[in-house]
Amino acid sequence: MTELPFPDHESCGAGATDTGSGKPPAPTTLPGQAWQVVGPSATPAGAPVGAAGAESPQSTDGPQTKPRWQPLRAIERRVVGVLAEKAKTVPDAYPMSLNAICTGCNQKSNRDPLMQLEPADVEEALERLRAIGAVGMVEGYGRVTKYRHYLYEWLGVDKVELAVMTELLLRGPQTLGELRARASRMEPIADLAAVRSICESLKRKGLVVYLTPEGRGQIVTHALYPPRELDNLRARYAAGRAGALDDHAAQAEESPVGGTAEQAPADSEQPLARSAAASAELQAQLRELNGALEQLRGQVQELADRLGKLESDVQSLKNQLEG
């Protein structure tokens, strides 16, 4: 699926002002669009404006806007993650209204943790995201105000990197296999090597952290947590690894019936090691299968979103004809 070709910073009509930034954007128009954005003012050089029906990656020509991301609270991460996800998976329903964003935040598929937010919660998060330049308000849909994200330049990422960041914002820590399966519904990611390369790029930008050592089942997450929350997360995974090592050590020291560790045959440790390795392998495979299942659930949700949009359009057309 492709994201609509909205530049990262559409400007609004003359005299319009974003109440979050307080800066009057310059006027602009887009072919076939009657809406205007009330958000950050400038459209930086290299903003991705593509042909109809396709999103263009950031240009490397000309001056680049320095990323300006900062830590986000849980609801803010969920809100901006929903905007980025729906822009890619349901572009005809994007930009999004407050109620649509709230529904996306509370959906059961591809969300961890599950939330039950009220529109007031989402609106408060949107206001802060607008104030820090991550989200803009879009006007021109009658009485309905809609919102869009500015994450390409706010984070300083390209299309595939944004797909990976979106999944991390929506679900938090996950294995590279899970991440590849889930992010692939937004942008093509060939294999684990590809997603590992993307995560390395994001790590260099300070956007991704590894929570477990390199190897099968390695777990990563984004770096947009507040400092204390990120420290707690790292400590939890470090404690989990230490606990697992202690368990293995305890198993190795356990004696067979009536004996001690020294009395046990030397080769008795080999089946234990093979069993532990097989268990880890099965767990990694299970995580990957869960990732594929979540991808299917996400696709079903996208179809439901499209159907809802179609029903809304049909009802609107009926009302116009009857009027």
C-alpha positions as MATLAB code, in Angstrom:
seq = 'MTELPFPDHESCGAGATDTGSGKPPAPTTLPGQAWQVVGPSATPAGAPVGAAGAESPQSTDGPQTKPRWQPLRAIERRVVGVLAEKAKTVPDAYPMSLNAICTGCNQKSNRDPLMQLEPADVEEALERLRAIGAVGMVEGYGRVTKYRHYLYEWLGVDKVELAVMTELLLRGPQTLGELRARASRMEPIADLAAVRSICESLKRKGLVVYLTPEGRGQIVTHALYPPRELDNLRARYAAGRAGALDDHAAQAEESPVGGTAEQAPADSEQPLARSAAASAELQAQLRELNGALEQLRGQVQELADRLGKLESDVQSLKNQLEG';
ca = [
       0.000    0.000    0.000;
       1.201    3.527   -0.672;
       0.941    6.681    1.319;
      -0.596    9.787   -0.150;
       1.979   12.228   -1.517;
       1.558   14.874    1.147;
       4.775   16.816    1.698;
       6.026   16.659    5.244;
       5.109   20.280    5.849;
       2.067   21.431    3.917;
       1.441   25.075    4.585;
      -1.922   26.649    5.170;
      -3.648   29.586    3.585;
      -2.559   33.166    4.001;
      -2.951   34.454    7.532;
      -3.555   31.046    9.110;
      -1.608   30.306   12.257;
      -0.805   27.164   14.206;
      -1.801   27.790   17.789;
       0.832   25.274   18.849;
       3.787   26.973   17.156;
       2.467   30.514   16.785;
       4.081   30.879   13.357;
       2.088   32.012   10.301;
       2.626   29.457    7.503;
       3.062   30.551    3.903;
       0.214   29.891    1.442;
       0.260   26.879   -0.840;
      -2.146   24.712   -2.803;
      -2.013   21.113   -3.912;
      -3.685   19.773   -7.061;
      -7.039   18.205   -6.278;
      -6.931   19.244   -2.619;
      -9.012   21.960   -1.007;
      -7.589   21.564    2.460;
      -4.932   23.520    4.288;
      -2.600   22.609    7.108;
      -2.362   24.604   10.300;
       1.034   23.490   11.553;
       4.774   24.140   11.333;
       5.444   26.942    8.946;
       8.176   26.104    6.490;
       8.411   23.385    3.869;
      12.108   22.475    4.076;
      14.122   21.693    0.987;
      13.905   18.003    0.218;
      10.407   17.473    1.643;
       9.008   14.368   -0.078;
       6.416   15.393   -2.641;
       5.635   12.512   -4.975;
       3.456   11.782   -7.939;
      -0.202   11.054   -7.340;
      -0.746    7.812   -5.475;
       2.879    7.421   -4.391;
       5.006    8.771   -1.591;
       8.485   10.032   -2.395;
      11.381    9.537    0.037;
      13.299   12.473    1.417;
      15.564   14.089   -1.126;
      19.262   14.199   -0.362;
      19.699   17.343   -2.459;
      19.881   20.735   -0.814;
      20.000   21.614    2.891;
      18.515   19.046    5.268;
      16.387   19.890    8.265;
      17.978   18.756   11.511;
      15.788   16.194   13.314;
      14.129   17.651   16.374;
      12.584   14.620   18.066;
      12.249   14.379   21.811;
      10.877   11.852   24.323;
       7.131   11.247   24.243;
       4.643    9.992   26.797;
       2.776    6.723   26.173;
      -0.417    8.294   24.784;
       1.566   10.645   22.549;
       3.534    7.699   21.155;
       0.314    5.852   20.445;
      -1.340    8.851   18.758;
       1.556    9.710   16.454;
       2.095    6.012   15.711;
      -1.523    5.681   14.591;
      -1.195    8.695   12.301;
       1.953    7.274   10.691;
       0.426    3.797   10.363;
      -2.843    4.908    8.768;
      -1.042    7.301    6.395;
       0.718    4.271    4.935;
      -1.934    1.562    5.186;
      -5.189    3.509    4.632;
      -4.116    6.616    2.690;
      -7.659    7.402    1.515;
      -8.682    7.856    5.178;
      -5.775   10.213    5.907;
      -5.485   12.948    7.277;
      -7.529   11.720   10.241;
     -10.230   13.172   12.439;
     -10.015   13.142   16.233;
     -12.545   10.296   16.467;
     -10.723    8.237   13.837;
      -7.427    8.652   15.695;
      -9.113    7.631   18.949;
     -10.496    4.492   17.274;
      -7.051    3.669   15.894;
      -5.471    4.108   19.327;
      -7.971    1.727   20.916;
      -7.999   -1.001   18.264;
      -7.130   -4.486   19.482;
      -4.800   -5.579   16.662;
      -1.149   -4.487   16.414;
      -1.249   -2.580   19.706;
       0.712   -3.193   22.893;
      -0.356   -2.314   25.462;
      -4.069   -2.174   24.685;
      -5.558    1.201   25.555;
      -9.031    2.583   26.078;
      -8.580    6.288   25.451;
     -11.239    8.964   25.384;
     -11.309   11.690   22.707;
     -10.235   14.202   25.354;
      -7.092   12.139   26.054;
      -6.245   12.002   22.360;
      -6.947   15.707   21.860;
      -4.606   16.629   24.720;
      -1.856   14.465   23.198;
      -2.425   16.028   19.769;
      -2.050   19.512   21.202;
       1.344   18.680   22.700;
       2.453   16.908   19.517;
       1.487   20.017   17.552;
       3.399   22.205   19.988;
       6.614   20.227   19.419;
       6.162   20.035   15.648;
       5.394   16.308   15.287;
       1.760   16.768   14.162;
      -0.199   19.382   12.237;
      -3.865   20.321   12.050;
      -5.512   20.159    8.623;
      -8.492   22.350    7.766;
     -10.724   22.247    4.702;
     -13.022   19.293    5.450;
     -16.072   21.331    6.368;
     -16.650   21.296   10.094;
     -14.330   18.329   10.675;
     -10.782   19.150   11.746;
      -8.198   16.565   10.766;
      -4.603   15.849   11.692;
      -1.452   14.577    9.999;
       2.082   13.745   11.090;
       5.435   15.377   10.285;
       7.573   12.427   11.363;
       9.831   12.256    8.308;
      11.625   15.423    9.289;
      10.769   15.404   12.985;
      12.648   12.109   13.277;
      14.930   12.552   10.259;
      14.016    9.203    8.665;
      13.131    7.764    5.262;
      10.051    5.729    4.303;
      11.247    2.299    5.409;
      12.791    3.648    8.615;
       9.481    5.312    9.430;
       7.644    1.994    8.944;
       9.971    0.367   11.491;
       9.669    3.292   13.929;
       5.876    3.210   13.568;
       5.714   -0.435   14.615;
       8.002    0.227   17.571;
       5.850    3.183   18.640;
       2.686    1.070   18.425;
       4.005   -2.091   20.090;
       7.224   -1.279   21.945;
       9.972   -3.916   22.342;
       9.937   -6.791   19.853;
      12.288   -9.169   18.106;
      13.788   -8.332   14.739;
      11.705  -11.121   13.194;
       8.468   -9.721   14.605;
       9.455   -6.223   13.551;
      10.171   -7.291    9.965;
       6.842   -9.124    9.652;
       4.823   -6.224   11.051;
       6.599   -3.350    9.303;
       6.466   -5.156    5.944;
       2.760   -4.383    5.651;
       3.725   -0.712    5.293;
       6.984   -0.920    3.345;
       8.748   -3.923    1.767;
      11.494   -5.393    3.973;
      13.091   -8.407    2.330;
      14.501  -10.349    5.273;
      16.086  -10.221    8.716;
      19.320   -8.865    7.305;
      17.380   -5.947    5.816;
      15.561   -5.088    9.035;
      18.823   -5.407   10.969;
      20.433   -2.893    8.605;
      17.491   -0.509    9.067;
      17.741   -0.800   12.850;
      21.477   -0.132   12.726;
      20.777    3.053   10.763;
      18.148    4.096   13.311;
      20.532    3.273   16.156;
      23.134    5.606   14.656;
      20.481    8.322   14.683;
      19.770    7.616   18.344;
      16.232    6.386   17.605;
      16.591    2.668   18.396;
      18.129    0.764   21.294;
      18.926   -2.942   21.581;
      17.605   -4.552   24.751;
      19.223   -7.978   24.322;
      22.536   -9.149   22.855;
      22.958   -9.827   19.145;
      21.676  -13.211   18.007;
      18.461  -15.007   17.195;
      15.498  -13.424   18.962;
      17.323  -10.137   19.583;
      14.911   -7.541   20.976;
      14.889   -3.869   19.984;
      12.773   -0.866   20.822;
      12.590    2.849   20.038;
      14.389    5.536   22.059;
      11.461    7.960   22.403;
      10.663    6.902   25.959;
      11.223    9.440   28.744;
      14.660    8.750   30.310;
      13.365    7.038   33.453;
      10.999    4.802   31.500;
      13.787    3.760   29.128;
      16.135    3.036   32.053;
      13.465    0.856   33.687;
      12.913   -0.989   30.426;
      16.612   -1.691   30.002;
      16.878   -2.844   33.614;
      13.928   -5.198   33.202;
      15.441   -6.906   30.170;
      18.867   -7.021   31.805;
      17.308   -8.641   34.882;
      15.508  -11.116   32.634;
      18.788  -12.131   30.995;
      20.495  -12.434   34.365;
      17.608  -14.552   35.640;
      17.830  -16.841   32.640;
      21.592  -17.269   33.147;
      21.056  -18.026   36.839;
      18.448  -20.655   35.915;
      20.854  -22.332   33.496;
      23.607  -22.268   36.114;
      21.297  -23.770   38.713;
      20.253  -26.521   36.310;
      23.897  -27.314   35.565;
      24.694  -27.544   39.277;
      21.713  -29.740   40.079;
      22.872  -33.270   40.754;
      21.242  -36.444   39.439;
      19.334  -38.412   42.038;
      21.605  -39.268   44.935;
      24.681  -37.503   43.510;
      26.475  -34.186   43.093;
      27.429  -32.080   40.106;
      30.936  -33.538   40.164;
      29.561  -37.087   40.221;
      27.324  -36.537   37.180;
      28.629  -37.865   33.869;
      30.306  -35.122   31.835;
      28.104  -35.746   28.853;
      24.908  -35.239   30.924;
      25.316  -31.490   30.361;
      25.130  -31.897   26.589;
      21.429  -32.935   26.421;
      20.649  -30.040   28.769;
      22.466  -27.587   26.488;
      20.747  -29.014   23.417;
      17.377  -28.780   25.167;
      17.972  -25.140   26.125;
      19.047  -24.298   22.574;
      16.011  -26.058   21.116;
      13.744  -24.198   23.537;
      15.255  -20.843   22.561;
      14.860  -21.735   18.881;
      11.198  -22.650   19.365;
      10.544  -19.437   21.262;
      12.121  -17.372   18.471;
      10.035  -19.208   15.864;
       6.904  -18.632   17.952;
       7.652  -14.904   18.112;
       8.045  -14.806   14.334;
       4.747  -16.656   13.859;
       3.083  -14.209   16.229;
       4.507  -11.379   14.162;
       3.041  -12.881   10.977;
      -0.315  -13.295   12.726;
      -0.260   -9.663   13.826;
       0.485   -8.676   10.245;
      -2.613  -10.537    9.070;
      -4.681   -8.925   11.796;
      -3.391   -5.536   10.736;
      -4.390   -6.212    7.132;
      -7.898   -7.206    8.271;
      -8.104   -3.977   10.267;
      -7.036   -2.000    7.200;
      -9.815   -3.616    5.168;
     -12.298   -2.758    7.925;
     -11.066    0.850    7.910;
     -11.479    1.053    4.144;
     -14.975   -0.426    4.343;
     -15.950    2.086    7.012;
     -14.635    4.936    4.860;
     -16.576    3.628    1.851;
     -19.800    3.348    3.846;
     -19.304    6.896    5.109;
     -18.760    8.181    1.560;
     -21.854    6.353    0.286;
     -23.978    7.781    3.101;
     -22.637   11.265    2.398;
     -23.490   10.871   -1.286;
     -27.011    9.718   -0.418;
     -27.502   12.733    1.811;
     -26.381   15.065   -0.988;
     -28.716   13.433   -3.504;
     -31.663   13.539   -1.110;
     -30.938   17.153   -0.254;
];
